[in-house]
């Protein structure tokens, strides 16, 4: 008999709340409904501001914690209405929350979205706080999606990589021939910025023109700045070994401004070069293919999967890889992360580990999350 779970996810781009309803029957996962719930403009501005240290943070965070929960609840009710379901038909919600700080080098990560309030507002048990136990065990707390990618997307005998293009890009390497426990050879990590710098630079130069460069059109009208690209790629994160994870705290506009100091670049050319930074940093950190492997497969998900110029540039850098959307594997690119946190809620309910120590660096597998009951 199948069970239904809801996954709620808002990434570092903060372009909306992904709400995904899945039905799980054994190992079979089916998305029954999904939607993107927009952030109110004022809430989005405050969440972006909270990602940078500032004044009165604790009070502001407390208010935002409840606002996030209320918007997550609104997304849940809209999803249930779309699916024609009652809250009692949902086993649990897996809520990622909204990351406002990720500091693995300091041993902490912070996602807000008052899970107790979310449970009260929806009448559904909530599983949240997925990252902190992995960190307590010495891990990065991220990325958590490779375990889900392995369960849903791996194919025996085929090297597949799943690339999530959110604010930060991360990869899951699925070798197709894992050892007996099914996990040891799977690995993954954050490669660096995907959309976070592109979005931030676009917003700075288009204050009345939306939150992001739709389909990379502005970037496509600029020219590449090779010397600037080389400087940006010299950031030590790109050469660091995995396990590793990062966030918008590292790849900030302040960092970019420092790299631009003293130069008079056209903003559109900087945007074009930031696109190249995303592509080159990903391509350089993918597995090296030997001649015997032939062509490998790279399946793309996340908001960047809709950026045609970025994908074309990435494909040009990877002539021996076949690029495709995760839709080809049965899961639309916009809903992969939301489905992943619904799946992680299921793993918690079934008392099964949700992390891969080879990915995060944790000392052991662990059941991730904490229960916030509705009743």
ABEGO torsion letter per residue (X at the ends): XBBBBBBBBBBAAGAEBBBBBBBBBEABBBBABBBBBBBBAAAAAAAAAAABBBBGAAAAAAAAAAAAAAAAAAAAAAAAAAAGBBAAABABBBBAEBBABBBAAAGBBBBBGBAAAAAAAAGBBBBBGAAAAAAAAGBAGOBAAAAAAAAAABBBGBBBBBBBBBABBBBBBBAGBBBAAGAAABBBBBAEBAAAAAAAAAAAABAAAEABBBGGAAAAABBBBAAAAAAAAABAAAABBOBBBBBAAABBAAAAAAAABGBBBBAAAAAAAAAAAAAAAAAAABBBBBAAAEBBBBBBBEAAAABAAAAAAAAAABAABBBBBAAAAGBBAAAAAAAAAAAAAAAAAAGBBABBAAAAGBABBBBBEBBBBAX
